[in-house]
Amino acid sequence: QGEKQVPACNLQVDTSPEEILKDQTITEAALRCMSRRIIQQSRTVEEQFCLGNASLYIRSYALLTYFITDRESTLKFGSIFEDATSAIHILSQFIIQTSSRLENQKKESTTDEFYTLLLCATLFTIVQTSASKAVCLTERAEKACLECLQLLLLHPVSMKTTVVAARVASFVKENNTMHLLRFSLQSTVNGVLPVRDEKIVTKSDVCHWLSSRFESGALELVQNKAMSIEYVLYDASVFIEKMSQNDAEQSDGLENNIIQAILNDPDKCRQLVGQSKACDFIRGSVKWTCRKKAPHIPLVLPLALERLSRKLWADVAVGKKVSSNFMQFVLQLLYALYFLEEDPASPFGINPRTFPLKESLDFMDHLNHSNIADESNSGALMLQKTLKHYILHHCPDLIKTRERNKWLDRDSENISNQDCPVTSVMVCDAINDCIQKSTTDPTGVRAEKLFLASRSTYPSATVDIATVGSILASSSNRYQPKIVSYVALCKDPLILLQARAAVWKCKGLRRMMIRVLFDLMSANECITMKDSASPSAALRHLTARDTVIFRCVLFVCASTSVLTSTHCDMCVSLMRSIASRRRGVIATLVKQGLPQSSVDFLVRFIPESFQDASELMSLLDEKDAISLVERLVTASTALSICVANSSRGEVTAKNLLSASLDTFVDGFHLVIGPL
């Protein structure tokens, strides 16, 4: 294209830019073409200026300039750089004068992209001219580049371009050429092509070159423009980078003031969630605190977080809109989780289980499926992923129980839609009335519905604590709920087994207790696996725990004097879950001895008991360690399990049957007596 004819060449669709640029003829022709187009746009800027065409030419010129690697070509293109930079300077003046008349600088526009392309094209030209040894050839180009760059950095056209200018100034000030080139290249390609670090070649020390030619304090002035709260809420990139670079001990307190001002204001927290840098802002704030000398005092203290949580659900109880307050709580909770990771030994660290983690994750899920998430530019999605990551790290059981208990939301829809939210106090009153026989709800079904509805509105841990306290209340006529913390319940779920027989008789109360016991067992398993000296020690502890729970629940289900019915779905589900996960529980119970009613219930409703067939056979073979009477009892139960569940494994069933019969033959003399 143009006066000079370019020889024809064969180019494939997938030809890489590097291969194309190896041909100096094509490179020179393309660069001259883009330069002429830019000069033409600058000459007609007042009469007929097309922003789309100009953006295309500037982008192409910037990429061509960046990917030129031959030094001889750089010298040959010196005149092109001079003319193109002068034209870019004219376009920069025009775009700055035009944008100064715009009222709304927060709203992004195509002018912002054009400004960024002008800035990147100027930077790439400086990279080439500063790398050249022929100073006399590039002196005019250097002067033009500096004037253009200074004009663009000191006169951004919007909030977005102010942040872009501040980031460039920050990289130059810190002499970080790699990050400057990566950021400029990413801004130029705008996500169309991937930018890999191996493609970024620091051709010259452009940052040092620029620092030596800029006026003292000019870069600091450009960077500080994006350090106010207004700009941090718009784009926190510059603030995050400056926190990572500055000395926390020598700081004047500006960073702490900005962080506290944002975290203490629900509306500002809502604005912060609207950008994808929200999680980076919280992480950078924690790292900023932990870089100071010990002791590290976080900006979000555990007691303050607890107060915010109580206030949040107090507002829920009176029907207030809590969207912004919930975002504030989630951000402060994330700050506390980050701090716990950075300084786990600090006395200001939180215990994650004492806070509504599941409810916070549910809120973020709802936010990502609402219109708010569309406006937040993926900030809410990043917040949800980060929060879920930390919940999986500290309390992985909460994710499992959250998925398992989704049916509760459906069961509690009818009663939770009433005008007044169901509080934990209402649940406790219903439980107390049921136990004291002073209600029309003798089965406790209404109390169970209130329990489910309350959990759908308030933190499940709060409702569970109140429920357990009422279930374990004193048996006297005076209502005295037992005080117990949720952490204590997680560490010892067997506390629930202290409930009186009256609780097991009521269907609703029994189901509530089993429901809470399910969650506590999951939490206790995670705590035990984390705190035990070895996995084998943790497994022994969990097996002993599940054996106690299984025996108690089995006795309840099998004793007709305790239950009015012979079958409770939730109790059976709990026992089947234990039997399928814990090998050896059934064999231990059989060895200890079970009433015949319990054996009959086990054989009829717990088919997973057949999984302990090998353990039962081992017990029958221990003739020296176990007395003959105990082996006969074991053989009787094993035979019943074998006959009822032989379809689950015929070979194993035959072996267990043979071992049981052998034991009966060995003990036959006990039936007929001595001869």
C-alpha positions in Angstrom: 0.0 0.0 0.0 1.3 3.5 -0.8 4.0 4.7 -3.3 6.4 1.8 -2.7 5.4 -1.5 -4.0 5.7 -4.4 -1.5 6.7 -7.8 -3.0 4.0 -10.4 -2.7 4.5 -13.0 0.0 2.6 -16.1 1.2 0.9 -15.6 4.6 -1.2 -18.2 6.3 -4.2 -17.4 8.6 -2.3 -18.8 11.6 1.0 -17.0 10.9 2.3 -15.6 14.2 3.2 -11.9 14.5 6.8 -12.8 15.1 7.1 -14.6 11.8 5.4 -11.7 10.0 7.7 -9.1 11.6 10.8 -11.0 10.5 10.1 -9.7 7.0 11.6 -6.1 7.3 9.9 -5.1 4.0 6.4 -5.9 5.3 7.2 -4.3 8.7 8.4 -1.1 7.2 5.5 -0.9 4.8 2.9 -1.5 7.6 4.6 1.0 10.0 4.8 3.7 7.3 1.1 3.0 6.4 -0.1 3.4 10.0 2.1 6.4 10.5 0.6 8.2 7.4 -2.9 7.3 8.6 -2.2 8.8 12.1 -0.7 11.9 10.5 -3.8 12.3 8.3 -6.1 11.9 11.3 -4.2 14.6 13.1 -4.4 17.1 10.2 -8.2 16.7 9.8 -9.0 16.4 13.5 -11.1 19.5 13.6 -13.0 18.8 10.4 -13.6 15.1 10.2 -12.3 12.9 13.0 -13.4 9.3 13.2 -12.6 7.8 16.7 -12.9 4.2 15.5 -10.5 4.6 12.6 -8.0 6.5 14.7 -8.2 3.9 17.5 -7.5 1.1 14.9 -4.5 3.0 13.5 -3.0 3.8 16.9 -3.4 0.2 18.1 -1.7 -1.2 15.0 1.1 1.4 15.2 1.7 0.6 18.9 1.9 -3.1 18.4 4.2 -2.8 15.3 6.4 -0.5 17.3 6.5 -2.8 20.3 7.4 -6.0 18.4 10.3 -4.5 16.4 13.3 -6.2 17.7 16.0 -5.5 15.1 18.2 -2.6 16.1 19.0 -1.7 12.5 15.3 -1.4 11.8 14.9 0.8 14.8 17.5 3.3 13.4 15.9 3.2 10.0 12.4 3.9 11.4 13.6 7.0 13.4 11.9 9.5 11.1 8.7 7.5 11.2 8.7 7.6 15.1 9.3 11.4 15.0 6.4 12.2 12.6 4.0 9.7 14.2 4.7 11.0 17.8 4.1 14.6 16.7 0.7 13.5 15.3 -0.1 11.6 18.4 0.6 14.7 20.4 -1.9 16.6 18.4 -4.5 13.9 18.8 -3.8 13.9 22.6 -4.4 17.6 22.8 -7.7 17.3 20.9 -9.0 14.4 23.0 -8.2 16.2 26.2 -9.9 19.4 25.2 -12.9 17.5 24.0 -13.2 15.4 27.1 -12.9 18.4 29.4 -16.5 19.3 28.4 -18.0 16.0 29.5 -19.9 16.1 32.8 -19.8 12.4 33.9 -16.3 11.2 34.2 -17.2 8.0 36.0 -19.0 6.5 33.0 -16.6 4.7 30.7 -16.6 5.7 27.1 -14.7 5.0 23.8 -12.6 8.1 24.6 -11.0 6.2 27.5 -9.8 3.4 25.3 -8.4 6.0 22.8 -6.6 7.8 25.5 -5.0 4.5 26.7 -3.9 3.6 23.2 -2.3 7.0 22.8 -0.4 6.5 26.1 0.7 3.0 25.2 1.8 4.0 21.7 3.9 6.8 23.2 5.5 4.4 25.7 6.4 1.8 23.1 8.0 4.6 21.0 10.0 5.6 24.0 11.1 2.0 24.4 12.5 2.0 20.9 14.1 5.4 20.9 15.6 5.0 24.4 17.2 1.7 23.3 18.8 3.3 20.3 22.5 4.3 20.4 22.1 7.0 17.8 21.1 9.9 20.1 21.3 12.5 17.3 18.8 10.6 15.3 16.2 10.2 18.1 16.6 13.5 19.9 13.6 15.1 18.3 11.5 11.9 18.8 12.5 11.7 22.4 11.4 15.3 23.0 8.1 14.7 21.2 7.5 11.5 23.3 8.2 13.3 26.6 5.9 16.2 25.8 3.1 13.8 24.7 3.6 11.5 27.7 3.6 14.4 30.2 0.4 15.9 28.6 -1.4 12.5 28.9 -0.3 11.7 32.4 -1.1 15.1 33.8 -4.5 15.5 32.0 -6.5 12.3 32.1 -9.9 12.5 30.6 -11.9 10.4 33.1 -11.7 8.4 36.3 -10.7 5.3 34.4 -7.8 7.1 32.6 -6.8 8.7 35.9 -6.2 5.2 37.2 -4.4 4.2 34.0 -2.1 7.2 34.3 -1.5 6.6 38.0 -0.5 2.9 37.4 1.9 4.0 34.7 3.4 6.6 37.0 3.6 4.0 39.8 5.5 1.5 37.6 7.9 4.2 36.4 8.5 5.5 40.0 9.3 1.9 41.2 11.5 1.3 38.2 9.4 -1.8 37.3 9.9 -2.1 33.5 8.4 -5.6 33.3 5.1 -4.6 34.9 5.0 -1.4 32.9 5.4 -3.2 29.6 2.9 -6.0 30.6 0.3 -3.5 31.6 0.8 -1.4 28.5 0.6 -4.5 26.2 -2.5 -5.8 28.0 -4.2 -2.5 27.6 -3.3 -2.4 23.9 -4.5 -5.8 22.9 -7.5 -5.4 25.3 -8.0 -9.1 25.9 -8.0 -10.1 22.2 -4.7 -11.9 22.5 -3.1 -13.5 25.5 -0.1 -11.7 27.0 2.6 -14.0 28.3 5.6 -13.0 30.3 8.0 -14.7 28.0 6.7 -12.4 25.2 7.6 -9.3 27.2 11.2 -8.3 26.5 12.6 -5.5 28.4 14.4 -3.9 25.5 15.6 -0.9 27.5 15.5 0.5 31.0 12.6 2.7 30.0 11.5 3.4 33.6 14.9 4.7 34.6 15.1 6.7 31.3 11.7 8.3 32.1 12.5 9.0 35.8 15.6 10.9 34.8 13.7 13.2 32.4 10.5 13.9 34.4 10.3 16.8 36.8 10.7 16.0 40.5 7.4 15.1 42.2 5.4 14.9 38.9 5.1 11.1 39.1 4.1 11.3 42.7 1.4 13.9 41.8 0.0 11.7 39.1 -0.1 8.6 41.4 -1.7 10.4 44.3 -4.7 11.5 42.1 -6.0 7.9 42.3 -5.4 7.5 46.1 -8.6 9.2 47.4 -11.5 7.1 48.6 -13.5 8.0 45.5 -10.9 6.5 43.2 -10.3 3.5 45.5 -14.0 2.7 45.3 -13.9 3.1 41.5 -10.7 1.1 40.9 -8.5 0.0 43.8 -5.6 -1.1 41.6 -3.3 1.9 42.4 -4.1 1.8 46.1 -3.3 -2.0 46.3 0.0 -1.5 44.5 1.0 1.4 46.7 0.2 -0.6 49.8 2.4 -3.5 48.6 5.3 -1.1 47.9 5.3 1.3 50.8 6.8 0.8 54.2 4.0 0.1 56.7 6.1 1.5 59.6 6.8 4.8 57.9 3.3 5.3 56.7 1.4 8.5 57.7 -1.8 6.5 58.4 -3.5 7.4 55.1 -3.9 3.7 54.1 -5.5 2.7 57.4 -7.8 5.7 57.3 -9.1 4.7 53.8 -9.5 1.0 54.7 -11.4 1.8 57.9 -13.6 4.4 56.2 -14.6 1.8 53.6 -15.1 -1.2 55.9 -17.1 0.9 58.4 -19.6 2.2 55.8 -22.1 -0.2 54.3 -22.6 1.9 51.1 -18.9 2.1 50.5 -18.6 -1.7 50.9 -21.4 -2.1 48.3 -19.4 0.1 45.9 -16.2 -1.9 46.6 -18.0 -5.2 45.8 -18.8 -3.6 42.4 -15.2 -4.1 41.2 -13.2 -7.2 40.6 -10.4 -6.0 42.9 -12.5 -6.2 46.1 -10.7 -9.4 47.3 -7.3 -8.1 46.4 -8.1 -4.9 48.4 -9.0 -6.9 51.5 -5.9 -9.2 51.1 -3.6 -6.2 50.6 -5.1 -4.5 53.6 -4.3 -7.6 55.8 -0.8 -7.9 54.4 -0.3 -4.2 55.1 -1.2 -4.7 58.8 0.9 -7.8 59.1 4.0 -6.1 57.7 4.1 -3.9 60.8 6.0 -4.9 64.0 4.2 -7.4 66.3 1.8 -7.5 67.8 -0.4 -7.2 64.7 -3.7 -5.6 65.5 -6.3 -6.1 62.8 -8.6 -3.3 61.7 -11.5 -5.8 62.1 -11.6 -7.2 65.7 -13.5 -10.4 66.6 -15.9 -8.6 69.0 -16.7 -5.9 66.5 -17.5 -8.6 63.9 -19.8 -10.3 66.4 -21.6 -7.0 67.1 -22.0 -6.4 63.4 -23.4 -9.9 62.9 -25.9 -9.5 65.7 -27.0 -6.1 64.4 -27.4 -7.6 60.9 -29.9 -10.2 62.0 -31.6 -7.8 64.3 -32.4 -5.7 61.2 -33.6 -8.9 59.5 -36.0 -9.5 62.3 -37.7 -6.2 61.9 -37.8 -6.5 58.1 -35.1 -4.0 57.1 -33.3 -4.2 53.8 -29.8 -5.5 54.7 -28.1 -5.9 51.3 -25.5 -3.2 51.9 -25.0 -4.3 55.5 -24.6 -7.9 54.5 -21.9 -6.9 52.0 -20.2 -5.0 54.8 -20.3 -8.1 57.0 -19.0 -10.4 54.2 -16.0 -8.0 53.5 -15.2 -7.8 57.2 -15.5 -11.6 57.6 -13.2 -12.0 54.7 -10.7 -9.6 56.3 -10.8 -11.7 59.5 -10.3 -14.9 57.5 -7.3 -13.4 55.6 -5.8 -12.2 59.0 -6.3 -15.7 60.5 -4.3 -17.1 57.6 -1.5 -14.5 57.8 -1.1 -14.6 61.6 -2.8 -17.8 63.0 -1.2 -17.4 66.4 -2.6 -13.9 67.0 -5.0 -13.5 69.9 -7.1 -11.4 67.6 -7.8 -14.3 65.3 -11.4 -15.5 65.0 -12.9 -19.0 65.3 -14.7 -19.3 61.9 -17.3 -21.7 63.4 -18.7 -18.9 65.6 -19.7 -16.9 62.6 -22.5 -17.4 60.0 -20.3 -18.8 57.2 -23.0 -20.8 55.4 -25.4 -17.8 55.5 -22.8 -15.5 54.1 -22.1 -17.9 51.2 -25.8 -18.2 50.6 -26.1 -14.4 50.3 -23.2 -14.3 47.8 -24.9 -17.1 45.8 -28.1 -15.1 45.7 -26.2 -11.9 44.8 -24.5 -13.6 41.8 -28.0 -14.7 40.5 -29.5 -11.2 40.8 -29.2 -8.1 38.7 -26.7 -6.6 41.2 -24.1 -9.2 40.2 -24.4 -8.0 36.5 -23.5 -4.4 37.6 -20.6 -5.6 39.9 -18.2 -6.5 37.1 -17.6 -10.0 38.5 -16.6 -8.6 41.9 -19.4 -10.5 43.7 -18.4 -13.7 41.9 -14.7 -13.3 43.0 -15.9 -12.6 46.5 -18.0 -15.8 46.5 -15.2 -18.0 45.2 -12.7 -16.6 47.7 -15.2 -17.0 50.6 -15.9 -20.6 49.6 -12.2 -21.3 49.4 -11.7 -20.2 53.0 -14.7 -22.1 54.2 -13.4 -25.3 52.6 -10.1 -24.6 54.3 -11.3 -24.0 57.8 -14.8 -25.7 57.9 -15.1 -28.1 54.9 -18.1 -29.8 56.6 -20.2 -26.7 56.1 -20.1 -27.0 52.4 -21.2 -30.7 52.6 -24.0 -30.0 55.1 -25.1 -27.0 53.0 -25.6 -29.1 50.0 -27.2 -31.9 51.9 -29.7 -29.8 53.7 -31.1 -27.9 50.7 -34.4 -29.7 51.1 -34.9 -27.7 54.3 -35.5 -24.6 52.3 -38.4 -26.3 50.5 -39.9 -27.7 53.7 -39.9 -24.3 55.4 -41.2 -22.1 52.6 -44.8 -22.1 53.8 -44.1 -21.1 57.4 -41.2 -18.8 56.7 -43.2 -16.6 54.4 -45.3 -15.2 57.2 -45.2 -11.6 58.2 -43.2 -12.1 61.4 -39.8 -14.0 61.1 -39.6 -17.1 63.3 -37.0 -16.3 66.0 -35.0 -18.8 68.1 -37.1 -17.7 71.1 -40.3 -18.8 69.5 -38.6 -22.2 68.7 -37.5 -22.6 72.4 -41.0 -21.7 73.6 -42.6 -24.3 71.3 -40.1 -27.0 72.5 -40.7 -26.2 76.2 -44.5 -26.3 75.7 -44.2 -29.7 74.0 -42.0 -31.2 76.8 -44.2 -29.8 79.5 -47.3 -31.3 77.9 -49.0 -27.8 77.9 -49.7 -27.6 74.2 -51.9 -28.9 71.4 -48.7 -30.1 69.7 -47.9 -33.3 71.6 -45.8 -34.7 68.7 -43.6 -31.6 68.4 -44.3 -31.3 64.6 -45.2 -27.6 65.0 -41.9 -27.0 66.9 -40.0 -28.7 64.1 -41.6 -26.5 61.5 -40.7 -23.4 63.5 -37.2 -24.7 63.8 -36.8 -25.2 60.1 -38.3 -21.8 59.4 -36.0 -20.1 61.9 -32.9 -21.7 60.3 -34.0 -20.4 56.9 -33.9 -16.8 58.2 -31.3 -16.7 61.0 -27.8 -18.3 61.3 -28.2 -22.1 61.7 -25.6 -22.2 64.5 -27.6 -19.6 66.6 -30.8 -21.6 66.2 -29.1 -24.9 66.9 -27.6 -23.6 70.2 -31.0 -22.4 71.4 -32.7 -25.6 70.3 -30.1 -27.8 72.1 -30.3 -25.7 75.2 -34.1 -26.2 75.3 -33.9 -29.9 74.6 -31.4 -30.4 77.4 -33.3 -28.2 79.8 -33.9 -29.1 83.4 -36.7 -31.6 84.0 -38.3 -29.4 86.6 -41.4 -27.4 86.0 -39.4 -24.2 85.8 -37.9 -23.7 82.3 -34.1 -23.7 82.7 -32.4 -24.1 79.3 -28.9 -25.5 79.4 -26.1 -23.0 78.4 -23.8 -24.5 75.8 -21.6 -23.0 73.1 -21.6 -24.1 69.5 -17.9 -24.8 69.5 -18.4 -27.1 72.5 -21.1 -28.9 70.7 -18.9 -29.3 67.7 -16.1 -30.7 69.8 -18.4 -33.1 71.7 -21.7 -33.9 69.9 -22.4 -36.7 72.4 -23.8 -33.9 74.6 -27.0 -34.2 72.7 -27.5 -37.8 73.9 -28.2 -36.4 77.4 -31.7 -35.6 76.3 -34.5 -37.1 78.3 -36.8 -39.9 77.1 -39.6 -37.4 76.7 -37.7 -35.8 73.8 -37.3 -39.1 72.0 -41.0 -39.8 72.3 -42.0 -36.6 70.4 -41.5 -37.1 66.7 -40.8 -33.4 65.9 -38.3 -33.0 68.8 -36.6 -36.2 67.9 -36.2 -35.2 64.3 -34.8 -31.8 65.3 -32.2 -33.4 67.6 -31.1 -35.9 64.9 -31.0 -33.0 62.4 -28.6 -31.0 64.6 -26.7 -34.2 65.4 -26.0 -34.8 61.7 -24.4 -31.4 61.4 -22.4 -31.6 64.6 -21.0 -35.0 63.6 -19.7 -33.6 60.4 -18.1 -30.6 62.2 -16.6 -32.9 64.8 -15.1 -35.2 62.2 -13.3 -32.2 60.6 -12.0 -30.9 63.9 -10.8 -34.4 65.0 -9.0 -35.1 61.7 -7.3 -31.7 62.0 -6.3 -31.9 65.7 -5.3 -35.5 66.0 -1.7 -36.6 66.0 -2.3 -39.1 63.2 -5.1 -40.2 60.9 -5.3 -43.6 62.6 -5.8 -41.9 66.0 -8.5 -39.7 64.5 -10.2 -42.8 63.0 -10.2 -44.7 66.3 -11.7 -41.6 68.1 -14.4 -41.3 65.4 -15.2 -45.0 65.4 -15.7 -44.9 69.2 -17.9 -41.8 69.0 -20.1 -43.3 66.2 -20.4 -46.6 68.2 -21.9 -44.7 71.1 -24.3 -42.8 68.9 -25.3 -45.8 67.0 -26.0 -47.8 70.1 -28.2 -45.1 71.7 -30.2 -44.4 68.5 -30.6 -48.2 67.9 -32.0 -48.7 71.4 -34.4 -45.8 71.0 -35.7 -47.2 67.7 -36.0 -50.7 69.0 -37.6 -50.0 72.3 -41.4 -49.9 71.9 -41.6 -48.4 75.4 -39.9 -45.3 74.2 -41.4 -44.7 70.8 -45.0 -45.0 69.8 -43.9 -46.2 66.3 -41.4 -48.8 65.3 -39.7 -46.8 62.5 -38.2 -43.3 62.4 -36.8 -42.4 59.0 -34.2 -39.9 60.3 -32.9 -42.3 62.9 -32.6 -45.0 60.4 -30.9 -42.7 58.0 -28.4 -41.7 60.7 -27.6 -45.3 61.5 -27.2 -46.4 57.9 -24.9 -43.5 57.3 -22.7 -44.5 60.3 -22.7 -48.2 59.3 -21.7 -47.4 55.7 -18.8 -45.0 56.7 -17.4 -46.7 59.8 -16.2 -50.3 59.4 -16.2 -52.1 62.7 -19.1 -50.3 64.5 -21.5 -53.2 64.0 -19.0 -55.8 65.0 -18.2 -53.9 68.2 -21.8 -53.6 69.1 -22.5 -57.2 68.5 -19.5 -58.2 70.6 -20.7 -56.0 73.5 -24.1 -57.6 73.3 -27.5 -56.2 72.1 -31.0 -56.9 73.2 -33.0 -59.1 70.9 -35.3 -56.2 69.9 -32.2 -54.2 68.9 -30.9 -57.1 66.9 -34.2 -57.6 65.1 -34.3 -53.8 64.2 -30.7 -53.9 63.0 -31.3 -56.9 60.8 -34.5 -55.4 59.4 -33.7 -51.8 58.7 -29.8 -51.6 58.5 -28.7 -53.6 55.5 -25.3 -51.9 55.7 -24.5 -54.0 58.7 -23.5 -56.7 56.2 -20.4 -54.7 55.4 -18.9 -55.8 58.8 -19.0 -59.4 57.8 -15.2 -59.8 57.8 -15.0 -58.2 61.2 -17.7 -60.6 62.5 -15.8 -63.6 61.1 -12.6 -62.3 62.8 -14.5 -62.2 66.2 -15.8 -65.8 65.7 -12.2 -67.0 65.0 -10.8 -65.5 68.2 -11.3 -68.6 70.3 -8.6 -67.8 72.8 -9.4 -64.1 73.3 -13.2 -64.3 73.4 -15.2 -66.6 75.6 -17.4 -69.2 74.0 -20.6 -67.6 75.3 -19.7 -64.3 73.7 -18.9 -66.0 70.5 -22.2 -67.8 70.5 -24.1 -64.5 70.9 -22.0 -63.0 68.1 -22.7 -66.0 65.9 -26.5 -65.7 66.5 -26.5 -62.1 65.4 -24.1 -62.7 62.5 -26.3 -65.5 61.3 -29.4 -63.2 61.3 -27.4 -60.5 59.4 -26.2 -63.1 56.9 -29.6 -64.6 56.1 -31.2 -61.1 55.7 -28.6 -59.6 53.5 -27.1 -62.6 51.6 -28.0 -60.9 48.3 -25.3 -58.2 48.9 -22.5 -60.8 48.6 -23.1 -64.5 48.2 -19.5 -65.6 48.7 -19.1 -63.5 51.9 -22.5 -64.6 53.1 -21.5 -68.3 52.8 -18.2 -67.7 54.6 -20.1 -65.9 57.5 -22.7 -68.6 57.6 -20.0 -71.3 57.8 -18.2 -69.5 60.6 -21.4 -69.0 62.6 -22.4 -72.7 62.2 -18.9 -73.8 63.3 -19.3 -71.7 66.4 -22.7 -73.3 67.2 -21.2 -76.8 66.8 -18.3 -75.8 69.2 -20.8 -74.7 71.8 -23.3 -77.6 71.4 -22.1 -79.1 74.7 -23.4 -76.1 76.5 -26.9 -77.1 75.4 -26.8 -80.8 76.4 -24.6 -80.4 79.4 -21.6 -82.5 80.6 -21.5 -86.2 79.6 
